[in-house]
Every structure is written in C-alpha cells, then in structure tokens.
C-alpha cells in the first residue's frame, strides 16, 4: 500500500497506484528469488519481464483490486 500510495500515485505517468491481491502456485514461487526493494519492509518476488507469460499461467483464481490511490487526491 505504501508503494502504491507514496510512489506510484505520485511519480508514474498516470498518477495512479493500485494494490492487488491474488494467489500464485506455491511450486512456482519456490523457484523465484525474493528481493528487498526500498527498505527492509518492502519485499517482493523478482519476476523478469520475459517470464510474465509463465507467471500469469501460475496465478490461481481472480485478481482483486483492494486499494486505489490517485495522485490528485493525495496531499
């Protein structure tokens, strides 16, 4: 949420940040590296752009948007 609100909504071209929730097959994620980005509280699986088709095939169920932040609404 912090990255979507404090970075994406303020610095990307569209000035919008989304927080999504979805499930990914465990066996797929076990093969991926976890990287720390920004600070120690921000960790993410590192998926290379050329691996996105395989990543997408390993998503289970629906992708939900749980929060949306717009730069013009943030003080």
Protein Blocks (a to p, Z undefined) as FASTA:
>chain_A
ZZmmmmmmmmmmnopacdddddddfklmmmpccddehiaklccddddfklmmmmmmmpgc
jdddfbdcdfklpZZ
